[in-house]
Amino acid sequence: MKGLVFRLFMFRFFVFGAVLCWAMFGGYSVAQENVAVSGHVSSASGQPIPDASVRLEGTAYGATTDARGGFRFLAPAGEYGLVVGSVGYATQKLALRVGNAPGRPVRIILQETRVSLQEVEVTGKSEAQQLRQTGFSVESVETSELQDQSIQVNRLLDRTPGVRVRQEGGIGSSYNYSLHGLAGKAVAFFIDGVPMDYFGSSYTINNLPVSLIKRIDVYKGVVPADLGSDALGGAINVVSDTEHRNFVESSYGYGSFNTHQAVLHGQYTHAKSKFTARLSTFFTHSDNSYKVWGRGVNYADESTGFKAVDFTKENPARRFNDRFQTLNGKLDIGFVDKAWADRFFVSLLASTQESGIQTGQTMATVYGKLHYKEVLFMPHVSYQKNDLLTAGLNLNLFSGYSNREGQTIDTAMAFYNWKGGTTPHAQGGGEIARNGRSWYTMYEDSWINRINLTYRLPAALKLGINYLHATTGRHGTDPYISAFRVPFIAPQHITRQFAGLSLETKRLDERLYANAFLKWYDFETTSNELEYFIVDGAYQATAVPIANHKSNLGGGMAASYRFHPILLAKFSVEQATRLPTPTEALGNGVLVVNNPNIRPEQSLNINLGLTWGRIPLGTRQGLSLTTGVFFRDTKDQLLYRIAKDDGVYENVGKTLGKGVELAAVYDLDQWLNVNANMTYLDIRNNQRQDNGVPNILYGDRLRNTPYLLANAGVSANLPVALPESSRLFVYLHANYLHEFYLYWPSLGSRETKDMIPSQLVLDLGVGYRLPGERLSVAVDLANFTDTQAYDNFLLQKPGRSATIKLSYRIKQE
Amino acid sequence: MEIAKRFRALAAVSLATAVSLSACKKDGPEEQQPDLMKYFVGVEVGEEYYMVPTKDIMSGSISVLGNGVEGIAHHAVVKDGYLYVINGAEATLDKYKITETGIVKEDAISTAAVMSGSFARYTDLTETNDLLLMNFPNSEGNAPYAVIDIATFKVESYGSFKMPDVDRYKPSWCRATVSGNKVYVGGEYGVPGVFGDIPDSLITIVYDYPSFTNPKTIISKASGGSVAGYRTKGSFKDERGDIYQWNLRSNQWASNAVDIPNTPCVFVKITNGEYDDGYAFDVSAKFAEPISIWNAWYAGNGIAYANILLESDLGVWENLYENYGQLHKIDIYNKTVTKLNIPRAPLNEIFSLNSVQDGKFYIPVCVKGGDAHIYEITIGGGANDFKVGAKLDGSNVYAPSLNILN
């Protein structure tokens, strides 16, 4: 407890500091009244050009275009030269008069060109464009349009082709990503290239507010070596905004189920010294008290003769022990744009979380008091320098220490039901322990170090080297239960290493892109099991260490070829390995037990894709079509096996997956966007034998895995008469999931089988940015048709909910 | 004449009507017995469970591919046209009506409500046609229970009963047999956290039934180990009204390699509420090397069938799931043991066998890496008095239960 008190003190100190910084930023304001300049940049073929530089010549005023080629910034009235450039296009300059009132949006068309830089021929594209045009199967989800909205990242990514996010409940609940059918820990998460595994359970992709994210890159199947880690099924890299500008942004959202979300985000860079301080904090609270009903949500007592009576939609139950609250703060202090570093930061991430645990594996088991608390501190340093010592040598370093203390508190002395009532019992307390009360604390210490090096070689080659070393130790205590039953009573450890080597080139006027890579994976665990020995005539428990060490090599390549300016073909292949995570190998001390003999997952992943677009439909409309097929041959797949009280991650065998995805995007005059996509997966059990005997499930479709997904949406920056520099944005999105069986489809009679039902969930939102661009207001309606939605068997997700969000920002242009 | 004609006509009509009605009565629908599903084979594939109903277990094949009710396999009771089974996913005791084509769920009792703070691990049919739900005692010795009346499918009583410590030993496992107004709770006792430290006796707690009050500890010195049972109950009642128990102790369970030779596998008898110290059948004495019993099923007339393993085959826990289990006939009256010449198989994971019919005992035998069949064994017969019945899926499919509608 002493450690916890110290951590809480530290956390409050940190938050106080953060608030103080905000107060200091609050004193900052733009001295002169500026006028909005806006417009759109596109290529001669009508393609929007994102990340193009738009500047008023001789001033600091300007902006970078967004994903749709749009730009907007503030500047004082006057006569200027507007300089617009983008790598790969001829820079254009035109005269611009900024009046006292905002003028009409400017339309700029850039001509594609090539420039020669020393020996290296560069046909430049924006970062996002480059990513999309590599051979990797990658989606880059821009968040610029949704910065004002109140939308969870999980919901955003769930709309991406080939992606399915399975969430157990409301805000803060557990979730599971599936990329082309490979799910769970097969999908690795990164933030700016650093694995998020060690950032705790609060600072996760779903809890991060959209406003802190610039874009999210989703790699399906094949993952580049420079995103250094063991990602078997794909990787999701959150890219934060690292522009060197001074700003403060804050937002507050309030919504259904007593949900509050506040975000404070700011950065200050001293013009001369380049000293930079950056703060990102967010607070989220939700009671998650949404309605549930139907199978598994029942009530029984003497009044019903103990018959299980299901709650109905007309008479639903409400979740009552699902409160989630998290407070996160990240402070970066350092320098940018120095001769010795492009970026150097000393950072501290601190987070707390408290969450109720409402149900067991299904809603049939109700918990009334069981809850979880967590405090995490993660000091870390990061360093980035391009052209280090010599031109073309780029270095990126990260080193961090993570200290996490998680408490699972199970001290209730009564049994709870869906009415929130209790029945006392003589079982000694505890709702999941079932054998007496428990207050289990798990201590986790991790070190993570990453080095990423790229070097531009002659002959248009680029060499990449990446190395990651991470070690985690866990031990546990519980004052209520016998020592021999405390998980991690003896410390357990896991060390994971990853090294990657890549060689990349672009040739044939950049029509051809190729990247070949090698990867090395290594992990070592020391877990233990209690054994009993007779010592001095009495039995004594002794923790007997069990060591496990595995290494693997993998590799692959990605290539793309542009047959026509709007026709791109992609191919990628990888023999990938995923190392077990600390929880998979060591358990979590509560519901997951350790597996000392666990092995890495391995998979052969192949993707083939074709992108056709943007196809001009007249002068104002365009259409983009994307299709892809993929193949996954996986062995030693790690799946969580649920037992009655707990579970364990096990290597279950082989699967063979094939699939196809289609996506289409239509745009009208850059203000209307209509998109649709669908994914079909055919993943089969490829295990011919099970422990030496034939497996009757060979060839069966994989259980509990969605196989038909579809999305459709429309979004628009409405071209209605509005005050200049204001913006009205609306969206409507539909997400369809086709039914799938919980267990193996071939077993049992179809009419008795449990399944996750088909469902169509509709979301709607509107956002308005007021003139001056400082203030915006947004309203989001999630699942507005109140569909009973499930991602997991008998775990109902929230129904209709509404959120209103206010955002305020001050930027130094 | 006219009267005679009319009488004859009336008589003829009456006769025809009578014959007709008689024929209707004999052949009418109310006389037809529905051809209900009669056999219920539990099936386990990995961690998935199915109950496969069938009308024939002695010919053809029984497959879970496309057949069976999902989610249930282990603890089932079949009685009076219904099948009762614990549904762990929804925390209910489900009542299924047996039909000509399968089983249809009709009703459910919340085990979450009556097994408060715990869950229903077992359900057993008592001699008073109750379903007795139980779970193990917790570290304080409290074991939850519930009694369900089958006729009305209502909860008669529920709660928990306290199992006393015996010397320094605490209860860790229990399962019961009801006889008259008493319930005999066979126990497994030991020292928590210390594997193999067990008392040198067999311990049963006798309570009033169904109130689970007035506990009385009875002890047999015939051996040590658990009389709670393993997957199958460790006790049964014979036709004479006596209760017999078998003990489980092994170097893999409730004992240790040092104590094995001193704690034989026995069958003991409880008569009039006390252990009959004059009866103990030392099964171990019939073998040349240490053995252990992992499940035994009473078939009637003093005959039980037991899954016996050689301790030398149980060097590691995983061997329980290999082909080391051998079915033996145990004559508890005449104290004989007969090895049956059916294949060795892992029989330790059979949870319920209510499978006696017309003097035969039926058991699924799933040889790992080999064939799987239902075996029909003539009760009281010799080593080869059995027939091989319907073929099961085999491979990675295991049959943990067989219940027959009698």
Contacts between the chains, C-beta under 8 A, distances in Angstrom:
chain1	res1	chain2	res2	distance
A	295	B	90	7.1
A	296	B	89	7.7
A	296	B	90	5.4
A	298	B	90	7.6
A	298	B	92	7.8
A	298	B	110	6.4
A	299	B	110	7.9
A	300	B	109	7.3
A	300	B	110	3.3
A	300	B	112	7.2
A	300	B	113	4.0
A	300	B	114	7.9
A	301	B	113	6.1
A	305	B	109	7.9
A	305	B	154	5.5
A	305	B	155	6.9
A	306	B	109	5.2
A	306	B	110	5.6
A	306	B	113	5.2
A	306	B	114	5.4
A	306	B	154	7.8
A	306	B	155	4.5
A	306	B	158	7.8
A	307	B	107	6.8
A	307	B	108	6.7
A	307	B	109	6.0
A	307	B	110	7.1
A	308	B	90	7.3
A	308	B	92	5.1
A	308	B	108	4.7
A	308	B	109	6.8
A	308	B	110	4.3
A	308	B	113	8.0
A	361	B	89	7.8
A	362	B	89	5.6
A	362	B	90	7.1
A	364	B	89	6.2
A	364	B	90	4.3
A	364	B	91	4.5
A	364	B	92	7.6
A	364	B	112	6.9
A	365	B	91	6.0
A	365	B	112	6.8
A	366	B	112	7.6
A	414	B	117	7.8
A	415	B	112	7.4
A	415	B	113	7.9
A	415	B	116	4.3
A	415	B	117	4.9
A	417	B	112	7.5
A	417	B	113	6.9
A	423	B	113	7.0
A	423	B	116	4.7
A	423	B	117	8.0
A	424	B	116	7.7
A	425	B	116	4.0
A	425	B	117	3.6
A	425	B	118	7.6
A	425	B	144	7.5
A	425	B	160	6.9
A	426	B	117	7.6
A	426	B	140	7.7
A	426	B	142	4.4
A	426	B	159	7.8
A	426	B	160	4.7
A	426	B	162	7.8
A	427	B	116	7.2
A	427	B	117	3.4
A	427	B	118	5.4
A	427	B	138	5.4
A	427	B	142	6.1
A	427	B	144	6.7
A	427	B	160	6.9
A	428	B	117	8.0
A	428	B	138	4.9
A	428	B	139	6.4
A	428	B	140	5.0
A	428	B	142	6.9
A	430	B	117	7.8
A	431	B	117	7.9
A	434	B	117	6.8
A	434	B	118	5.7
A	434	B	119	7.5
A	434	B	138	7.1
A	435	B	138	4.6
A	435	B	139	5.5
A	436	B	138	6.3
A	436	B	139	5.3
A	436	B	140	7.2
A	482	B	139	7.6
A	482	B	192	6.3
A	482	B	193	5.7
A	483	B	193	7.9
A	484	B	192	7.7
A	484	B	193	3.8
A	485	B	193	7.3
A	532	B	193	8.0
A	532	B	194	5.8
A	532	B	195	4.8
A	532	B	196	6.9
A	539	B	191	7.4
A	539	B	194	4.0
A	539	B	195	7.3
A	539	B	196	7.1
A	539	B	197	5.5
A	541	B	193	6.1
A	541	B	194	7.6
A	641	B	47	5.6
A	642	B	47	7.4
A	643	B	47	7.8
A	644	B	88	6.1
A	644	B	119	7.1
A	690	B	46	7.9
A	690	B	395	7.3
A	690	B	396	3.9
A	691	B	368	7.8
A	691	B	396	7.2
A	692	B	369	5.7
A	693	B	368	6.4
A	693	B	369	4.7
A	693	B	394	7.6
A	693	B	395	5.0
A	693	B	396	5.6
A	694	B	395	4.4
A	694	B	396	7.4
A	695	B	395	6.4
A	695	B	396	5.2
A	696	B	45	7.1
A	696	B	64	7.9
A	696	B	65	6.7
A	696	B	393	5.6
A	696	B	395	5.0
A	696	B	396	6.3
A	696	B	397	5.9
A	697	B	45	6.8
A	697	B	46	7.9
A	697	B	396	7.4
A	743	B	48	4.8
A	743	B	70	6.1
A	744	B	45	7.0
A	744	B	48	6.3
A	746	B	65	5.5
A	746	B	66	6.9
A	747	B	45	6.0
A	747	B	48	6.3
A	747	B	50	6.0
A	747	B	64	5.3
A	747	B	65	6.7
A	747	B	66	8.0
A	747	B	68	7.2
A	747	B	70	7.3
A	748	B	50	4.9
A	748	B	64	6.6
A	748	B	66	7.5
A	748	B	67	6.8
A	748	B	68	4.6
A	748	B	69	6.6
A	748	B	70	4.3
A	749	B	66	6.5
A	749	B	67	5.9
A	749	B	68	6.3
A	749	B	69	7.0
A	749	B	102	7.3
A	750	B	66	7.6
A	752	B	68	7.6
A	752	B	69	4.6
A	752	B	70	5.3
A	753	B	70	5.1
A	754	B	70	6.0
A	754	B	71	6.8
A	754	B	89	7.6
A	793	B	89	7.9
A	794	B	89	7.1
A	794	B	90	7.6
